[in-house]
């Protein structure tokens, strides 16, 4: 469901890893290293699959916002904005599970990659996939608790902020840059436009999750307006 078989934008990258490693395990039945890698990939595939399933079940409108993201690239092609979701068991900081959204504002030639989104020109977010740049985001969920769907909702807020308020996002640091040396850390991120916006999206998700309102796409509040 989350291997991206039909051009959808949420991607569970471990599904492809399981497929590749499963074939390698059959070809090399005595290779314990491949077997361990396959076991780890299966665990992560199930974990990310659960987070995505919970997000869709609890707030289908938020899930669909990312799942239907498309831009028109510089060649005039309608292109999906991929969001790859990864898992990392290490807790970040002292408050348990965290998450982080990574993207580059520049392409491999250090030129801004232009795109059209809802008729407006934006600087498309870029990620590296198999050595090639593509339009999209990488999201990593750190730690291993039961709140991964809420952390994922927060990261969907980062994606939403970048897409809807691209000029503001482009003039700020990217999510990951706040946590590099000299980036200001969590306080700087939380005070940023992206940090405040994504926390509002997470709060809206929790509200709709608790009330059950998110099980219907009626009264869709997304994208949230910037305060």
C-alpha positions in Angstrom: 0.0 0.0 0.0 2.9 2.4 0.7 5.4 1.3 -2.0 4.1 4.1 -4.2 2.6 1.8 -6.9 0.3 4.4 -8.4 2.3 7.7 -8.2 1.2 8.6 -4.7 3.5 10.8 -2.7 3.9 9.1 0.7 6.7 6.5 0.3 7.7 3.8 2.7 11.3 3.1 1.4 11.6 0.0 3.5 9.1 -1.8 1.3 11.6 -1.7 -1.6 14.4 -2.7 0.7 12.5 -5.8 1.9 11.8 -6.8 -1.7 15.5 -6.4 -2.7 16.9 -8.0 0.4 14.4 -10.8 0.2 15.7 -11.7 -3.3 19.3 -11.5 -2.1 18.5 -13.8 0.9 17.0 -16.4 -1.5 20.1 -16.2 -3.7 22.4 -16.3 -0.6 20.7 -18.6 1.9 23.7 -18.9 4.2 24.5 -15.2 4.4 23.6 -14.1 8.0 24.4 -10.5 7.2 21.8 -10.3 4.5 19.4 -12.1 6.8 19.9 -9.5 9.6 19.5 -6.6 7.1 16.2 -8.2 5.9 14.9 -8.6 9.4 15.7 -4.9 10.2 14.1 -3.7 7.0 10.9 -5.7 7.8 10.7 -4.1 11.3 11.1 -0.6 9.9 8.7 -1.3 7.1 6.0 -2.4 9.6 6.8 0.6 11.8 6.5 3.3 9.1 3.5 1.5 7.6 1.8 1.7 11.0 2.5 5.4 11.3 1.2 6.1 7.8 -1.9 3.9 8.3 -2.7 5.7 11.6 -2.2 9.1 10.0 -4.6 8.2 7.2 -7.2 6.7 9.6 -7.1 9.5 12.1 -7.0 12.4 9.6 -7.5 11.5 6.0 -7.5 15.1 4.9 -4.0 15.7 6.2 -2.8 12.4 4.8 -4.3 13.3 1.4 -2.7 16.8 1.4 0.7 15.2 1.1 -0.4 12.2 -0.9 -1.7 14.4 -3.7 1.1 17.0 -3.8 2.2 17.8 -7.4 4.1 20.6 -9.0 4.9 21.5 -12.6 8.6 21.3 -13.1 10.9 23.4 -15.3 10.1 21.2 -18.3 6.4 21.7 -17.9 5.8 18.1 -16.6 3.4 17.5 -13.8 5.6 15.9 -11.1 4.8 14.3 -7.8 6.4 15.7 -4.6 7.6 12.6 -2.9 7.8 12.3 0.9 10.0 9.4 2.0 9.6 8.4 5.6 12.5 6.8 7.5 12.9 5.3 11.0 15.7 5.8 13.5 15.6 4.2 16.9 17.8 6.8 18.6 15.9 9.3 20.7 16.7 12.9 20.1 17.0 15.1 23.2 15.4 14.4 26.5 11.7 14.4 25.5 11.4 11.1 23.7 10.4 10.8 20.1 11.3 13.5 17.6 11.2 13.9 13.8 13.0 15.9 11.2 12.3 16.9 7.6 15.2 17.2 5.2 15.4 18.8 1.8 17.7 21.0 -0.3 16.6 24.3 -1.6 19.1 24.0 -4.4 19.7 21.4 -7.2 23.0 19.7 -7.8 24.2 22.6 -10.0 23.6 25.0 -7.1 20.8 26.7 -9.1 17.3 27.1 -7.7 15.0 24.5 -9.2 11.9 26.4 -10.3 8.4 24.9 -10.3 4.8 26.0 -10.4 2.5 25.1 -7.5 -1.1 26.2 -7.6 -0.1 28.6 -10.4 2.6 30.2 -8.3 6.4 29.9 -8.9 8.2 28.2 -6.0 11.7 27.0 -5.3 11.1 23.2 -5.4 12.4 21.1 -2.5 15.0 18.7 -3.6 16.3 15.3 -2.3 18.9 12.9 -3.5 17.6 9.5 -4.6 20.2 6.9 -6.0 22.6 9.7 -6.8 20.0 11.8 -8.7 18.1 14.8 -7.5 14.3 14.7 -7.4 11.6 16.9 -6.1 10.7 15.8 -2.6 11.3 15.6 1.1 12.9 13.1 3.5 11.3 12.7 6.9 12.9 10.7 9.7 11.1 9.6 12.8 13.5 9.3 15.8 12.8 7.1 18.8 10.3 4.3 19.0 7.1 5.2 20.9 3.4 5.1 20.2 3.2 8.7 19.1 4.9 8.3 15.7 1.8 9.4 13.8 1.7 12.7 15.7 5.3 13.3 14.9 4.5 12.5 11.3 1.7 15.0 11.4 4.2 17.6 12.6 6.5 16.8 9.6 3.5 17.0 7.3 3.2 20.6 8.7 6.8 21.3 7.6 6.0 20.1 4.1 2.8 22.2 4.1 4.6 25.3 5.2 7.2 24.9 2.5 4.7 24.4 -0.2 2.1 27.0 0.8 4.5 29.7 2.1 7.5 29.0 -0.1 9.1 32.4 0.0 9.0 32.5 3.8 10.3 28.9 4.1 13.1 29.6 1.5 14.3 32.6 3.5 14.4 30.5 6.7 16.8 27.7 7.5 15.7 24.2 6.5 14.5 22.0 9.4 17.8 20.1 9.6 19.9 23.3 9.6 18.6 24.4 12.9 20.2 21.3 14.5 23.6 21.6 12.9 26.4 23.4 14.7 25.5 27.1 15.2 22.0 26.5 13.9 20.3 27.5 17.2 18.9 24.1 18.1 15.3 23.3 19.1 14.5 26.8 20.6 15.4 28.4 17.3 13.4 25.9 15.3 10.3 26.3 17.6 10.4 30.0 17.2 10.7 29.8 13.4 7.8 30.2 11.1 8.1 26.5 10.1 8.3 25.3 13.7 5.3 27.3 14.8 3.3 26.3 11.7 4.1 22.6 12.0 3.2 22.5 15.7 -0.2 24.0 14.8 -0.7 21.3 12.2 0.2 18.6 14.8 -2.2 20.2 17.3 -5.0 20.2 14.7 -4.2 16.6 13.9 -4.5 15.6 17.6 -7.7 17.5 17.9 -9.3 15.7 14.9 -7.8 12.4 16.0 -9.4 12.7 19.4 -12.8 13.9 18.2 -13.0 11.5 15.3 -13.6 14.4 12.9 -10.5 13.3 10.9 -12.2 10.1 9.8 -14.1 12.2 7.2 -12.6 14.5 4.6 -15.5 16.9 5.1 -14.6 20.2 6.7 -11.0 19.9 5.5 -9.0 22.5 7.4 -5.8 22.1 5.3 -3.7 23.9 4.4 -3.8 25.9 7.6 -3.6 29.7 7.2 -0.5 31.3 8.5 -1.1 33.5 11.6 
